[in-house]
Amino acid sequence: MKKIAILIFVCFLMISCSGGEKKKVDHVVITQNYYDSFYEKRMSVEIYNGSTEGIESFVQKVESAKTISGLFAIKEALIEGRFLVEFYQNDNMILKYDVFNTQNAFDELRNKFKKLMVIDDIPNKLKVVYEKAVVRKDLFINLTESALMKTFGTDYVEIQNCVYDSSTFPKTEQEPDYSRYLTPADYGKTIKALIWTIDNKTLIVWFIQNADAGFKSFSSLEYTDEVEF
């Protein structure tokens, strides 16, 4: 009788443990929301959309974040703005945090504050600088075409399309020095540039063909109508 009772207890314990397992995150989306002094408006840019490979430390910290009282959330504004972090498993969102300072976040799904010191681990943050300028270079790097289209729309023009090799050099003053951004390992890949006209400003983004046959940005240039090239 004792053996049966022990067996039932062990089975119950195994069921309880398996039911309490954490859901495995397989996809992460991070959006940076900030005020852009160049465009003089609030911006929302998807800075990461992919698997957990390479950002395991970041994922682990988010998953293990502890709940705190809102009274203990520090008052601090990030110069980079705020970060909306979404964790998915099989296309189902299981976590959604608003990272609003260096130490805390807000759990959007459960309405709780979290102790979450991940600001230095967030991949591909935009380096926001608050200064008035007529030219800005290389803010939008390592972003996908779709991410920039979400931010700036689909009203763009493709102004360049070529295959990168040792003879690829800038032909205009706007173009970047390709050798600074690319390596011989990129030879044979397609380069293309897209241009957006936004009010009195121009944005040009250069992309290189990515491993998944998509394109990732490696350089950008923004300038106002005051600038002549």
C-alpha positions in Angstrom: 0.0 0.0 0.0 2.9 2.3 0.9 4.5 1.6 -2.5 1.3 2.6 -4.3 1.0 5.8 -2.3 4.7 6.7 -3.0 4.2 6.0 -6.7 1.1 8.2 -6.9 3.0 11.0 -5.1 5.9 10.7 -7.5 3.6 10.8 -10.5 1.8 13.9 -9.1 5.2 15.6 -8.5 6.3 14.9 -12.0 3.1 16.3 -13.4 3.4 19.4 -11.2 7.0 20.0 -12.3 6.3 19.5 -16.0 3.4 21.9 -15.8 5.5 24.6 -14.2 8.2 24.6 -16.8 8.9 27.9 -18.5 7.9 28.3 -22.0 10.9 28.4 -24.3 11.3 31.7 -26.2 12.2 31.2 -29.9 11.7 34.7 -31.3 12.4 38.2 -30.0 11.2 41.6 -31.3 12.6 44.8 -29.9 11.3 48.3 -30.8 13.1 51.5 -29.8 10.8 54.5 -29.2 12.6 57.9 -29.0 12.4 61.6 -29.9 14.4 62.3 -33.0 15.7 65.9 -33.0 16.7 65.6 -36.7 13.1 65.0 -37.8 11.7 66.8 -34.8 9.2 64.1 -33.9 8.8 60.8 -32.0 10.1 57.8 -33.8 9.5 54.1 -33.5 12.1 51.8 -35.0 12.2 48.0 -34.9 15.9 47.4 -34.0 15.7 43.6 -33.6 13.5 40.9 -35.0 14.9 37.4 -34.9 15.8 34.3 -33.0 17.4 34.1 -29.6 20.8 33.0 -31.1 23.5 35.4 -30.0 21.4 37.2 -27.4 21.1 34.4 -24.9 22.3 36.5 -22.0 19.7 39.2 -22.7 16.9 36.5 -23.0 17.9 34.9 -19.7 17.9 38.2 -17.8 14.4 39.1 -19.1 13.0 35.6 -18.3 14.4 35.7 -14.8 13.3 39.3 -14.0 11.7 39.7 -10.5 8.5 41.6 -9.8 8.9 44.7 -7.6 6.5 47.4 -6.3 6.1 50.4 -8.5 7.3 52.5 -5.5 10.7 51.0 -5.9 11.0 51.7 -9.7 13.7 54.4 -10.1 12.9 57.7 -11.7 15.2 58.0 -14.7 14.8 58.9 -18.4 17.0 57.2 -21.0 18.6 59.3 -23.6 18.0 56.4 -26.0 14.2 56.5 -25.3 12.2 53.4 -24.3 12.4 49.8 -25.6 9.4 47.6 -26.2 10.6 43.9 -25.8 8.3 41.1 -27.1 9.1 37.4 -26.5 7.4 34.8 -28.7 7.0 31.0 -28.7 5.5 29.5 -31.8 4.2 32.9 -32.8 2.4 33.3 -29.5 3.5 36.3 -27.4 4.4 35.2 -23.9 6.2 38.3 -22.6 6.0 42.0 -23.3 8.1 44.4 -21.4 8.5 48.2 -21.6 12.1 48.9 -20.6 12.0 52.5 -19.5 15.2 53.0 -17.6 18.5 51.3 -16.8 17.1 49.1 -14.0 13.3 48.6 -14.4 10.7 47.6 -16.9 6.9 47.3 -17.0 5.2 44.0 -17.7 2.6 45.0 -20.3 0.8 41.6 -20.1 0.5 41.4 -16.3 0.6 45.1 -15.3 3.6 44.6 -13.0 6.9 46.4 -12.5 10.0 44.3 -12.9 13.6 44.6 -11.8 15.3 44.3 -15.2 18.9 45.5 -15.6 19.2 44.8 -19.4 19.8 48.1 -21.0 23.5 47.3 -21.9 22.4 43.9 -23.3 19.8 45.2 -25.8 21.1 44.4 -29.2 21.5 46.9 -32.0 20.4 50.0 -30.1 20.3 53.2 -32.1 22.8 55.7 -30.8 20.5 58.7 -30.4 22.2 62.1 -30.2 20.2 65.2 -29.4 21.8 68.0 -31.4 20.7 70.1 -34.3 22.4 69.2 -37.5 22.0 69.4 -41.2 23.8 66.1 -41.9 23.7 62.9 -40.0 25.5 59.7 -40.8 25.2 56.0 -39.9 22.3 56.1 -37.4 20.4 53.3 -39.2 22.8 50.3 -39.3 22.1 46.6 -39.2 18.4 47.1 -39.8 16.2 45.2 -42.2 14.4 46.7 -45.2 11.0 45.9 -43.6 12.0 47.6 -40.3 12.8 50.8 -42.1 9.7 50.6 -44.2 7.6 50.3 -41.0 9.2 53.6 -39.8 9.5 55.6 -43.0 6.9 54.0 -45.3 7.0 52.5 -48.7 7.3 55.7 -50.7 10.9 55.3 -51.5 13.1 55.0 -54.7 15.8 52.5 -55.3 18.8 54.4 -56.5 21.5 51.8 -56.7 21.8 48.1 -57.3 25.2 46.4 -57.9 27.3 43.4 -57.0 30.0 44.2 -54.5 33.6 43.3 -55.4 37.1 44.8 -55.2 36.3 47.4 -57.8 33.3 48.9 -56.0 34.1 52.4 -55.1 31.9 55.4 -54.2 31.0 57.3 -57.4 29.2 60.2 -55.7 29.9 62.3 -52.6 26.9 60.8 -50.8 28.1 57.2 -51.1 29.9 55.6 -48.2 33.5 54.3 -48.4 32.4 50.6 -48.8 35.8 49.2 -47.6 35.1 50.7 -44.2 31.8 48.8 -43.8 32.3 45.7 -45.8 35.0 43.0 -46.2 36.2 40.7 -49.0 33.8 38.1 -47.5 31.0 40.2 -48.9 32.3 40.0 -52.5 29.5 38.6 -54.7 26.7 40.0 -52.6 24.2 42.5 -53.9 24.3 46.1 -52.6 21.3 48.4 -53.0 20.4 51.8 -51.8 16.9 53.2 -51.0 16.1 56.9 -50.7 13.3 58.5 -48.8 12.2 62.1 -49.1 10.7 63.3 -45.8 9.5 66.9 -45.8 12.6 68.9 -46.5 15.0 66.0 -45.6 16.6 63.2 -47.5 17.4 59.7 -46.1 19.6 57.3 -48.0 20.2 53.8 -46.7 22.7 51.3 -48.1 21.9 47.6 -47.8 24.0 44.4 -48.3 22.5 41.1 -49.1 22.1 39.0 -45.9 22.6 35.3 -45.4 18.8 34.6 -45.4 18.6 36.3 -48.9 17.2 39.4 -47.2 19.0 42.8 -46.9 20.6 44.5 -43.9 21.6 48.1 -43.7 25.3 48.9 -43.3 25.3 52.7 -43.8 22.9 55.7 -43.8 23.0 59.3 -44.7 20.4 62.0 -43.8 20.6 65.6 -44.9 18.4 68.7 -45.2 17.6 70.7 -48.3 20.3 73.2 -47.1 23.0 70.7 -48.0 24.3 70.4 -51.6 26.3 67.4 -52.8 
